[in-house]
Amino acid sequence: MKIEILDDPEAVAKRAAAIIAEAARAAVSARSRFVFAVSGGHTPWAMLRVLAGENVAWAAVHVLQVDERVAPAGDPDRNFTHLRESLLEHAPVPPGNVHAMPVDSPDLAAAATSYAATLRAVAGAPAVLDLVHLGLGPDGHTASLVPNDPVLDVTGADVALTGVYQNHRRMTLTYPVLNRSRRIVWVVTGSDKVEALARLRNADGSIPAGKIRQEHAMLIADRAAAGTMK
């Protein structure tokens, strides 16, 4: 895994946006489309706002979600609420290329199956995403692959549901599809991530994030999160 340590969250957001834009241009050139999935978080929202101003062939871009809280549409706890405000209101992504997780469905199990079908429709069967943006929690979770949840053991589906975690059930991409992606960009900021980040770097499988493949991954962290890491 390649690692870049920058001064602060603003620098991390700008660098991550530039990397995603570069990946988008390469994917469109090679395969005529760019299919990427994004996570939530304050630095990622800043990243997406910068990304909206990058030179990208937006008509060829498909935007998916890595995970989402089960909450009403427009709820501030929903990642999609911030995805819309930070990226989609500023970049001309065709509405048909925006694929929100259907967490407001009355049948969440069917909704997860439906979202897996969406992945296959836009990224092939099996689905191979061009780029996945991931964050890291202080407890070592990434996406909504949270400690001690049965979702960690899902191998036969690309999308699954969690139990209640931090007051919400969640829908999440699972290890199989994340580990098939062509590229992963980790964005990690904040001093509360020091221990988890060190374990991620060491591919510590005792935390959920440590089970993500690192061959095609890049980590962009600020100095607060990196601690003594060089």
Secondary structure as the mmCIF struct_conf table of DSSP 4:
data_model
#
loop_
_struct_conf.conf_type_id
_struct_conf.id
_struct_conf.beg_label_comp_id
_struct_conf.beg_label_asym_id
_struct_conf.beg_label_seq_id
_struct_conf.end_label_comp_id
_struct_conf.end_label_asym_id
_struct_conf.end_label_seq_id
STRN STRN1 LYS A 2 LEU A 6
BEND BEND1 ASP A 7 ASP A 8
HELX_RH_AL_P HELX_RH_AL_P1 PRO A 9 ARG A 31
BEND BEND2 SER A 32 SER A 32
STRN STRN2 PHE A 34 VAL A 38
HELX_RH_AL_P HELX_RH_AL_P2 HIS A 42 LEU A 51
TURN_TY1_P TURN_TY1_P1 ALA A 52 GLY A 53
BEND BEND3 GLU A 54 GLU A 54
HELX_RH_3T_P HELX_RH_3T_P1 TRP A 58 ALA A 60
STRN STRN3 VAL A 61 GLN A 65
BEND BEND4 VAL A 66 VAL A 66
STRN STRN4 ASP A 67 ARG A 69
BEND BEND5 VAL A 70 VAL A 70
TURN_TY1_P TURN_TY1_P2 ALA A 73 GLY A 74
TURN_TY1_P TURN_TY1_P3 PRO A 76 ASP A 77
HELX_RH_AL_P HELX_RH_AL_P3 ASN A 79 LEU A 83
HELX_RH_PI_P HELX_RH_PI_P1 ARG A 84 LEU A 88
TURN_TY1_P TURN_TY1_P4 GLU A 89 HIS A 90
BEND BEND6 ALA A 91 ALA A 91
HELX_RH_3T_P HELX_RH_3T_P2 PRO A 95 ASN A 97
STRN STRN5 VAL A 98 HIS A 99
TURN_TY1_P TURN_TY1_P5 VAL A 103 ASP A 104
BEND BEND7 PRO A 106 PRO A 106
HELX_RH_AL_P HELX_RH_AL_P4 LEU A 108 ALA A 123
TURN_TY1_P TURN_TY1_P6 GLY A 124 ALA A 127
BEND BEND8 ASP A 130 ASP A 130
STRN STRN6 LEU A 131 LEU A 134
TURN_TY1_P TURN_TY1_P7 PRO A 138 ASP A 139
BEND BEND9 GLY A 140 GLY A 140
STRN STRN7 THR A 142 THR A 142
TURN_TY1_P TURN_TY1_P8 ALA A 143 SER A 144
STRN STRN8 LEU A 145 LEU A 145
TURN_TY1_P TURN_TY1_P9 PRO A 147 ASN A 148
HELX_RH_3T_P HELX_RH_3T_P3 PRO A 150 ASP A 153
BEND BEND10 GLY A 156 GLY A 156
BEND BEND11 ASP A 158 ASP A 158
STRN STRN9 VAL A 159 LEU A 161
STRN STRN10 TYR A 165 TYR A 165
TURN_TY1_P TURN_TY1_P10 GLN A 166 ASN A 167
STRN STRN11 HIS A 168 HIS A 168
STRN STRN12 ARG A 170 LEU A 173
HELX_RH_AL_P HELX_RH_AL_P5 TYR A 175 ARG A 180
BEND BEND12 ARG A 182 ARG A 182
STRN STRN13 ILE A 184 VAL A 188
BEND BEND13 GLY A 190 GLY A 190
HELX_RH_3T_P HELX_RH_3T_P4 SER A 191 LYS A 193
HELX_RH_AL_P HELX_RH_AL_P6 VAL A 194 ARG A 201
TURN_TY1_P TURN_TY1_P11 ASN A 202 ALA A 203
TURN_TY1_P TURN_TY1_P12 GLY A 205 SER A 206
BEND BEND14 ILE A 207 ILE A 207
HELX_RH_3T_P HELX_RH_3T_P5 PRO A 208 LYS A 211
BEND BEND15 ILE A 212 ILE A 212
TURN_TY1_P TURN_TY1_P13 GLU A 215 HIS A 216
STRN STRN14 ALA A 217 ASP A 222
HELX_RH_AL_P HELX_RH_AL_P7 ARG A 223 ALA A 226
TURN_TY1_P TURN_TY1_P14 GLY A 227 THR A 228
#
